[in-house]
């Protein structure tokens, strides 16, 4: 049997078990409630975008304010499915925006450990390494508090830095 055929067989077996679909569905419901929680608790100048379920790799929802939008940037609360952790990403509207901000942010404390730009963002910060899904309200607060600290710091850095094209 080829490797692809074996993968399909394994995939089919996992789907027949049914637990994977239930877990994925539960995660999407949780992310929807987290998005609503952010929408309720973010400062009024922030907007929250739609939940993107992803392809069982990353699921996220964006949020931004007028300042970020004017620079074609947005933050994302990301569930990294493979590592099963929550991350905060700073994302650009397109590849040229991402390249520009990567050049300015690659030497910062958030990216110093990276040699290459991340695939989908210009900055990634781990918010919760091992989420406890048994207490969702506490998890919401933890994600929000950590995201707030990083977003405030990143926005302040971007505001204070002279940007040239």
Secondary structure, DSSP 8 states (H G I E B T S, - for coil): --HHHHHHHHHHHHHHH-HHHHHHHHHHHHHHHHHHHHHHHS-TTEEEEEEE-TTSSEEEEEEEEHHHHHTTEEEEEEEETTTTEEEEEEEESSHHHHHHHHHHHTTSTTTTT-SS--SS-SEEEEEESS--TT-HHHHHHHHHHHHHHHHHHHHHHHHHS----
